Amino acid sequence: MTTRVVAVVSGHVQGVGYRWFVRGLASDAGLAGSARNLPDGRVEVIVEGGDDAVRSVVAALDGSGAPGSVTRVDVRHDAVQGVHGFTVT
């Protein structure tokens, strides 16, 4: 099955390579989506693809390999949109 998750990551996650870290995770897992800085200092991550791969990437968002300092990850499921590729903005 295909899943789409929107995760908003809080903490010190801007200016530390966090979006590029997420891009690497998503690319390695074959997922599509995006990572973008929000004006309030958080990062919004959208990943879409196979259920297991999405779960794995979401679990890694606050893992030991994540750059910066993640204090919270708020996750919600969203309707699959059939996106391709991964963008960083």
Order of alpha helices (4+ residues) and beta strands (2+ residues): beta-alpha-beta-beta-alpha-beta-beta
